[in-house]
């Protein structure tokens, strides 16, 4: 639904909430374009408001956690969400989205025009004089944020936060992290999987929600001088797992500040030292992060897979034709051999699959 046109979205919401008034429709259009940044004064204030609102929820309210509002945004319904995620995480999802979404008045007016056209075509029950009067008055006020109507609040009891739709795909992962962070002093998460499956993107997304360190296995590929026939005969032997173990994992276990030096594949040299202060959450992302010599060091293991056609398309768009050929002929076969021989996917707690239609599905989840 996140890629659906605003017209389809308005009709879908009207079918679901048939007592929507014009202002509820306009609120939906406003959130679709601008998110809900107007609602955030500060992260701490937002969290207090969230706690107060959740304290008033009844068990009979909305069970569905996520509801699309288009433009890659969702309403995260609190009655369903607060059983899955900590309130602190829900709040950070919301605050991050508020700073991420900007919107445009020109686009907003265009979407209001679609709403008006649906009324003109009698696809929505509001008369043309009604919608024209409302929109004229609304424009004169400068297009402020809109509240739900009293009728909508009475019938549907809305209690939600607007968040990026990307979070919907990984709420099970956030739930697992919240559980671990509530019970352990340190948590180490590894994200392995097929190239172009979104490992770096997921790690960056998590870093927007959690105060964490992120390490990239691309910084630990094996120098050409060490790529002996014996070493490359190992599944996953093209990564410098020994150095990663000695510099990063040992550093995290120490609990003290430490340094590591990323490897530059182009120059075949170690670059400047990176100083790290261990945090409660530390994320390692990239192919070979779940190498058998490293796997036991992690508290949570995630695998990202991808439809092969989508993988090829992403690599082509990201890396161009010449590198695409090298991925197909060299690097993808190496990864697939490593996954098969190490049974990487089978050893993970969560497995997500990026599909050709742009969605990401949770295909496996072990018990916490």
N, C-alpha and C positions, 0 to 999 in steps of 0.2 A: 504493500500500500504506500510505502514511503516515496515511491517514484510516480504515484498516480497523480493525474492532473488535479488542480484545485477544484474543478467542477465535480469530478467524480468523488472527491473527498467530501465535499459539502453534501452531496446526495447520500453518501454512505453514512455520514453522521446523522443526517436527518432521518434516515431509515432506522437507525439505532436509537435515536432520541427524538421521537416524533413530536414532542411538545416544545422543541426548540423555538425560541422567539428570534426576531431579527438580530437583537443584540448578542444572542448566543452564537449566531452565525458569524457576525462580525468579530466576535472574540476569537472564534476558531480561525478566521482569516488572519487576524492580528498575530496570533500565536504562530501560525504557519510561517509568517514573514519575519516577525521580530523575536520570536521566542518569548521569554518571560523575564528579561533582564530588569525590567522596571520593578520587579518584586524584590530585588536584592539590594539591601543597604550595606550589609557586611556579611561575611561568612558566619560569624558568631551570632549575629542577629537572625540570620536566616535559619540557623540550627535551632535556636530557641523557638522560633515560630513553628518550625517543623515538629518539634517535640510537643508543643502545645496542641497542635492540630491532630497529631497521632493519638494523643490521650483522649480525644473525643470520638474516635472511630468506633463503630460497632462492628461486631463480627459478621453482620449481614450485608455490609457494604461490598462494593465492587471487588470481585475475586481476581479478575484479570489484571495482571500487573501492567502490561504495556498496551497502549492504544495509539495507532498512527494518527498524526495530524499533518503528515506530508512534509516536504522540503527537508527530508532526513531528520525529522524531529518526532518525538513521541510524548504522550502524556504517561507519566509513570504514576499509576494509581497507588496511593499510600496503603490502602487496606490490603492489597495484594503484595506490595513491595516490602512493607516493613516486616513481613514474615520471612523474606528472602535475604534482605540486606540490612546492615546496621544503619541507624539513622544518620550517623556521621558520613557514611558512604553515599546514601541517598542525597544528602545535602551537598556533598562535593560534586556529585553528578550534575545536580541542578546549578550550582554556582559556576562550574566549568562551562556548562552550556550557555549560561547567561552571558559569559564573557566571550564565548565563541561565536555567537550569532549576532549579526549586525542588522541586516535587512535594509530595504530601500523604499522610500515613499512612492517612487514611480511604480515599482513592482507591486506594492501594496494596493495602490489605486487600480492597477490592472486586475488584480484578484477580486477587488470589490466590484469591478465591472463584470466579472464572470458571475458573481453572486446576483447582480442585478439582471443579467441575461437569463439566468435560471428562473428568476421570478417572471420575467417577461414571457418566457416559454412555458410558463405554468408547470414547471418541474418542481418548484417549491411553492408553498401555499400563500406567500405574501404578495399582496397586490402591488402593482407598479407604483401607484401613488404612495403607498406605505413605505416601500424601500427607498424611493426617491426622497421623500421627506426625511427619513432617518439619515440617509447618507449626506444630504445637504447640511443638516444640523451637525452631524458628526464632523464633516470637513471644516465647518465654521469654528469648531472647538479645537481644531488642529490635530485631529486623529489621535486622541489620547488612548491609553490602555482601557479596555472594557471589562466590566465585571459580568459574571453570569446573571441572568435574570432571576428574580425571586422564585418564579415558577420552576425554572431549571434546577435551582438549588433544592427546592422542596421535593421535587420528583426524583431527581437523580443523585442528590447528595454528593456533588463532585468534591473530591479531595485528592489532588495530584500535584506533581511537579513536572514541568516541561524539561525533557532531557534529549540529548542526541540519540537518534535511532541506533547508532553503532553500539551503544551500551546494552541495548536489548539482546544482542547476539551473545554477549559475554556475562550476563548477570549471574549465571551459575558459577563462573570463575570468581567473580567478585564475592559471591556468597561464601565460597570455600575460603577465600583469602580472609574475609571478615572473621570466620570461625577460627582460623589459625592465628590471626593477629590478636584475637581476644584471649588466647591461651598460651602463647609462646613469646619469648623475648625476641627471638629472631625467626624470620620465615624466608626461605630461599625458594624461588619459583623458577623453573626452567620452561622455556617455550621453544620447542623444536618443531620440525615439519618441512614440508615441501617448499622449494624456492618459490617465491611470489605468492605464498599463501597468506601473507599478512603478519608475519612474526614481529617485524620491526614496528609496524603500525599498531599492533596490539600492545606491545611494550610501551610505546609512546602514549597510547590511550590510558593505560594503567597509571603511568607516571603523572597524568593530569589529575587522577583521583587520589592516589596514595603518595605519601612522602617516601620515596624509595630511590635506590641506586639501580641503574640499568647498565648491564654489561653486554657487549656484542661479540658473538663468536667470530664474526668476520675479522676482528682484531687479533685473532689467534690462529690464522692459517699457517700451515707449515712452510718455512722457507724452501726455495727450490733446492738449495744445497743439501737439505735433509730428505728430499723426496727420492729415496732409494727404492729399488725394486722390491725389497723386503718390506719397507714401510708402506708402500702403496698397495701391497697385497693385502694389508689389513683393511677391514671395513671401517671407514672413518679415520684411516691413517693419515689423511691429508690435512688434519687439524692438529695443532700443537697442544694436545690435551695435557701433556706433562707440564708445560709452562702455565697453562690456565689453572691447573691444580695447585701449582706451587705459588703463583702470584695472587690469584683472585680467591679461590676457595680457601686456601690457607690463611689469606689475609682476613677474610670474613670470619673464619673460625677464631682468629686471634682476638677479635673484639676491639682492636686498636686501629688507628689510621695506618694505611698501607699505600703502596704505589704499584702500578703496573704500567707496562709500555706496549701500546698497540703496535701491531705489525702492519707495515704498508706493503701491499702486494706489488704495487707498481715499482717502488724503489728497492724492494726486498730488504728493507731496513726497519729496525725498531724506531718508533718516533718518540717524542718527548714523554716523560713520565707523567702519569695521571694520578693525582692524590685522591684517595677515597676515605671517607669516614663511614664506617659501617652503620646502616640504619636498620630499623626493625624489619623492613621488607627490602629484599635484594632480588632483582630480576635478571636472569641470564636468558638472552634470546639469540636464536640463530640455529642453523643446521649444525648438527654434531654436538649441541649443548648437552644432549642426553647420551653421549658416548658412554659405553659400559664402564669405563674407568672413572666417570664423573657422576653417574646416575644416582649412586647411593647418597650423595651429598645434598639432595634436594628434598624439600618438604612437600612440594606440589609439582606435578609434571603435566604439561599440556602439549598436545600435538595438534598442529594445524595441517589439514589436508586440503586439496583443491582439485576441482574438475580439470582434467588435462587440457581441454580446449581453452578454458579460462586462463590456466597457467601460461600457455603458449602466448595468448593474447597479451597478458600483462607483461611478460618478459619482452615481447616485441615492442610494446609501447614504452616501456621503461628503459630498455637497453639497446634498441635498434637491431637491424638485421644481422650485422656481423656477430655481435655478442649473443644474439638469439641462437644462432647456429652452434656456438660453443656450448651454450647451456644445454641444448638438445643432444649434442653429440658427446659431451664430456661430463659436465657437472651434474645434470639430472641423473644419468646412469650411475654415477658414483654415489649420489644421495640414495637412490632407490636400492642399491646394493647394501648400503649401510643400514637403511631402515629394515630391509628383509633379514639380514644376518643378525642384527642386534635386536630385532623384534621391538623396535622403538615405540611404535604406535601401541602395541599390546601392553606395554609397561606403563602407560600414561593414566593419570587420574581422569582427565577430560580430553575428549577428542572433538574438534570442531572442523566442519567441512565448508569451504567456500564454494558456492554453487554458481552455475552459469547464469542464473537469473539475478545475481547480485546479492542474494541472501547468504547467511552463514548459519548452519545448523549444528546444534550439539548432537553428535551421533553416539557418544559413549560417555558415561559418567560413573565412576566407581563410587562405592559408598564412602562417606567421610570417615 
